[in-house]
């Protein structure tokens, strides 16, 4: 079993255990046709790991923050943000809402599916973007093992002053 397969199995286990503990059913996995339709609307391919989460685990409702949105919600939100006054970058798909306007996004144009953090609270689009994880796989590992800043059990953010690295590619993707 390769690393991606192991990660998908770990996510699936976490999702199954969490769903049992909360007594709720999550949306079922999507078919390949639904992924292709979404990619046609978006104008870019989903990173393979993100597509696998949707086709093998389920259509959202699990993961960090408010959980992965359904693919339909993510596509709709991407379109709304691209047409907003915030100059939303091309190929950057929202994948987790942390409240107060803070959203984690996957860069669909990055070879590693880099995870970016959008925080509009500084008030300027140029200051709103930072790197949250070098890859979607690393970001998911942080969620699974509880070491990511957004995990309740993590000491990050409480004991150290996190200064996220700005996302340098922002202005070239508008």
C-alpha positions in Angstrom: 0.0 0.0 0.0 1.5 3.4 -1.0 1.5 6.6 1.1 -1.6 8.0 -0.5 -3.6 4.8 0.0 -2.5 4.7 3.7 -3.5 8.3 4.2 -6.9 7.6 2.6 -7.4 4.6 4.8 -6.5 6.7 7.9 -9.0 9.4 6.9 -11.7 6.8 6.3 -11.1 5.3 9.7 -11.3 8.7 11.4 -14.4 9.5 9.5 -16.1 6.2 10.3 -15.2 6.5 14.0 -16.3 10.2 14.2 -19.6 9.5 12.4 -20.4 6.7 14.9 -19.5 8.9 17.8 -21.8 11.7 16.5 -24.6 9.3 15.4 -24.9 10.9 12.0 -24.5 9.7 8.5 -22.2 11.5 6.1 -22.9 12.0 2.4 -21.8 9.1 0.3 -18.9 9.1 -2.2 -19.2 10.8 -5.6 -18.8 9.2 -8.9 -16.1 10.1 -11.4 -18.7 11.9 -13.6 -19.5 14.3 -10.8 -15.8 15.1 -10.4 -15.5 15.7 -14.2 -18.5 18.0 -14.2 -17.1 20.0 -11.3 -13.7 20.3 -13.0 -15.4 21.5 -16.2 -17.1 24.3 -14.2 -14.0 25.2 -12.3 -11.7 25.2 -15.3 -9.0 23.1 -13.6 -8.6 19.5 -12.4 -9.0 18.7 -8.7 -5.7 17.5 -7.1 -5.8 13.7 -7.2 -5.9 13.4 -3.4 -8.8 15.8 -3.1 -10.7 13.9 -5.8 -10.0 10.7 -4.0 -11.4 12.1 -0.8 -14.6 12.9 -2.6 -14.9 9.6 -4.6 -13.7 7.2 -1.9 -14.6 8.8 1.5 -17.6 11.0 0.9 -19.0 14.2 -0.4 -17.9 16.4 2.4 -18.9 16.7 6.0 -15.5 15.5 7.5 -12.1 17.0 8.1 -10.7 20.1 9.8 -12.7 23.2 10.7 -16.3 22.9 9.5 -15.3 19.9 7.4 -14.9 19.5 3.7 -17.8 21.2 2.0 -19.8 19.1 -0.6 -18.1 19.4 -4.0 -21.1 21.4 -5.2 -20.8 23.8 -2.3 -17.0 24.2 -3.0 -17.6 24.9 -6.7 -20.3 27.4 -5.9 -18.2 29.1 -3.3 -15.2 29.3 -5.7 -17.4 31.0 -8.3 -18.8 33.5 -5.8 -15.3 34.3 -4.5 -13.8 34.7 -8.0 -16.5 37.3 -8.7 -16.2 39.1 -5.4 -14.2 42.3 -4.7 -11.5 40.3 -2.9 -9.6 39.3 -6.1 -9.8 35.6 -5.4 -6.9 33.7 -7.1 -7.4 31.4 -10.0 -7.4 27.7 -9.1 -7.7 28.1 -5.3 -10.6 26.0 -4.0 -12.1 26.5 -0.5 -12.0 23.2 1.5 -12.5 24.1 5.2 -14.2 27.0 7.0 -12.6 28.0 10.4 -15.0 30.8 11.1 -14.5 34.6 11.3 -14.0 34.5 7.5 -10.9 32.3 7.7 -10.9 29.6 5.1 -8.4 26.9 4.2 -8.0 26.3 0.4 -6.3 23.9 -1.8 -4.2 25.2 -4.7 -5.3 23.3 -7.7 -2.4 24.6 -9.7 0.3 23.4 -7.3 2.0 20.1 -7.9 1.7 19.2 -4.2 -1.8 20.6 -3.8 -0.5 23.2 -1.4 -3.0 24.3 1.3 -3.4 28.1 1.7 -5.1 30.0 4.4 -7.3 33.0 3.5 -7.8 35.4 6.4 -9.6 38.6 5.3 -9.3 40.2 8.8 -6.2 42.3 8.0 -8.5 44.1 5.6 -6.4 44.0 2.4 -6.4 41.2 -0.2 -2.5 41.3 -0.5 -2.2 40.5 3.3 -5.0 37.9 3.4 -3.1 34.9 2.0 -0.6 32.6 3.7 0.7 29.0 3.4 -1.1 26.6 5.7 0.6 23.4 4.5 3.1 22.4 1.9 0.7 19.8 0.6 -2.8 18.5 1.1 -1.3 15.2 2.4 0.7 17.0 5.0 -2.3 19.1 6.0 -4.4 16.0 6.5 -1.6 14.3 8.5 -1.6 17.3 10.8 -5.4 16.9 11.3 -5.1 13.2 11.9 -2.3 13.3 14.4 -3.6 16.4 16.2 -0.5 18.5 15.6 -2.0 21.2 13.2 -2.7 24.6 14.6 -6.4 24.1 14.2 -6.6 21.0 16.3 -7.9 21.4 19.8 -5.3 19.1 21.2 -2.4 21.0 19.5 -0.3 23.4 21.5 0.4 25.4 18.4 -1.0 28.9 18.6 -1.3 28.8 22.4 2.3 28.4 23.4 4.0 30.0 20.3 3.3 33.0 18.2 2.6 31.6 14.8 3.7 33.8 11.9 2.4 32.0 8.8 4.5 32.5 5.6 2.8 34.8 3.1 1.8 33.2 -0.1 4.1 34.9 -2.7 2.1 33.7 -5.8 -1.1 35.6 -4.8 -0.7 38.6 -7.1 0.3 36.5 -10.1 -2.9 34.4 -9.9 -5.5 37.2 -10.0 
